[in-house]
């Protein structure tokens, strides 16, 4: 709903003027951690005088003496090599913003936001996005407009954003405070910089403001009976014909122009899913095709190729051979990465299961990357074998420890196999099943290698192979 409310919301500001409200906001900010702002006050230092700091902040708010500070500008690398600007507010500003979010968010969730908007919203996220995508594909909406808004967070016009907020909020103090956050500017290399547009990425309230602003687009699409799914500033439109998707494209461009935004041409395209693939939220959707044996149509959904490179890079950063830890500590370093990545992959299965509950029979093949999971597991073990060598670690010694520090050894000391994490949750496989599967796989691999050597007229246990095996045995015995 994007029409002006007949009964606007009053007394938003008054609802945060309680110590329990600020304490609740502070606990949320503390849980999110994050660096300090320009005042260099960190979460840890603020916590040292928690009650005193919160009391002082509450007093400033009650006297209306609170003034936001400029954010600290930092840059984070993007996958394409560019850098994304990030604005880090002071801890105090984050607490006040979080308190306002706690009041406003439920109101927008209850009656304002669209069901197909999924980014930065409670109880919504990637699973909901995948549900909507696969539901539309299965229902024949196979013309897809894959759209990205150019520099969205940096280009939201402040006055137009405030005009949207005025449709719902009648509390002048709250509106003034939001305006002061937008105009606070940023500090970079010791210099103050003003801003004329945008909401700083990194600000607690920025995701909510972004959703409020793009809610205007959501309901414009809904008014024109256009199916879509949106995650922050990335969204997809769906149509059954090329004519309809072009019409949807024109409506979208016109509404974004009205909002003072523009489409990123290099990141936007029209996809005919009968012939073309597309990526969204780290997954690749491969177009419809037919099975050879019976002609049944199907499509594939799987993690993007770049996901595996990112997975390896994160493991590599945590398993530097210059570090010396106990085996237990090494497991604590890598297991959260494995668990986080694989659980995200599982959102595909979870989305399909959820759609199934609503009666949608799926033609999606999603368990198509078992080899990649096994390869990641092998890479992790390889990295750990070197990292766990305390004296002059190198790749050669790490390889030599393969016999002693094998798959079963790592499983016994607590390493989570990504292969088991993924398939175990779906089918109920346990660690024993995984180890038996890997033993059988290794036996088959060994048998094939021996047979290939015989076919070539060679002895599998060549002098060179025997020498390497003896070396590995000596190293393993020494360790």
C-alpha positions, 0 to 999 in steps of 0.5 A: 500500500503506497497511498497516504494514510488517513490516520498517520502515525503520531508520537513515534519519537515519544515511544523511544523515550524510555530506558527499556527501549534504549536498552533493547536497541543497545542490545541489538546494536551490541549483538551486531557488533561493528566498528566504531564511528568518528568518535572512535568509541567501540562497542566494547568501550561503550559497554564498559559504562553501559548504564551511564552512557544510556542514561546520558543518551536518554536525557539528551533525547528527552531534552531534544539535545541529541544531534547525529554525527557524520559517519566514518567513510570506509570502502569495502571491495566488490567482486568486480574489483570496484569498492563500495562506500560504507558509512559507519555511524557512532555507536550512539547514533546506531542506538537511536536509529535502532530504537526508531527502527523498532517502532517503525518497522512493525507498522510498515510490516503490518500494512505497508510493505508488499509481500514480494519485497524480501530484502532486509525484512524480518522472517523474509530473505533468500528462501522467500526470494527463491520460492517466488522465482521458482513458483513463477518459472513453474507457472510459465512466467519465463520472460524475466527482466533482471534489473539493478538500480544504479548506485541506489543507496547513494542516489536516493533523493532526500526530499523525495524520500521525506515526501514518501515518509510524510505519507505515513508519519505525522511526528515532526520530531521523528521526521526532523531526526531522519532528515538530520541523519540523511544530511549528517555527511561523512568524514574521510581522511580527516575531512568533512563531506556534505551529501545531497542524496543517498542513505549511507550503507552501514547505517542501521536505519538505511535498509528500512528507509530503502524499503520504504522508498522502493515500496513505491515501485512495488505497488506500482508494479502490483497495480499493473498486475506485474509479477516481481520479486525484490531484494533491496535494490535488485529485482526480477520481473516476470511475464508470460510473453515478450510483449508483456515483459517489455511493457513491464520494463517501460513501467519500471523505468518510468516509475524509477525516473519519477523516484529520481533513480535510474537503471544500471544498464550493464547489470540489467537484461531481459531473459527468455528462460526457455533459452537463457540462464540468469543469476540472482542472490548467488544462484544460477538458474539454468534454462528449461531443457528436456530429459533425453529418456522421456522428454520431460522438461526440467531446469537447474538451480545451483550456486554460481561458479564464483561462489566456489572461488569465494568459498576457497578464498575464505578457507584459505584466509583462515588456514594460513600455515604461519599460524599455530593452533590446536586441532580444536581451534582449527576446527573452530576457525573453518567449521563456521565458514562451512556451515554458513556456506552450505546452509545457504546452499540449502535454501534451494531445497528449503524453498522447494519444500515450502512451495511443495507444501502449497501444492507446487510440483517442481521440475527443478534439479538442484542437487547437481553440485555434489562433485563441487562439495567433495572438491571443497572438502578435499581442499579444506583437508589439504589446507589443514594438513599443511596448517597443522604441521608445526615444524616447517610446514609445506605442501609436500609434507602436507601431502605426505600426511594424507594417509595418517590425517585422512577423511576419517581422522578429520571427521573424528576431530570434528571437521564438518564435511560440506558434502554431509552437511548438504545431503545429510540435512535433506536425507538424514545421512549420519557421519557413519553413512558419509564415511562408508560412502567415502571409503567405497568411493576410494576403493572404486577409485583405486580399482579403476587406477589399477585397471588403467595401469594394466591396460597401459601395460604398466605396474601401478606400484611403480618405483616412483609411487612406491618411493612416495608412499614410503616417504609418506609413511616415514613422515606420518610415523614421525608425526 
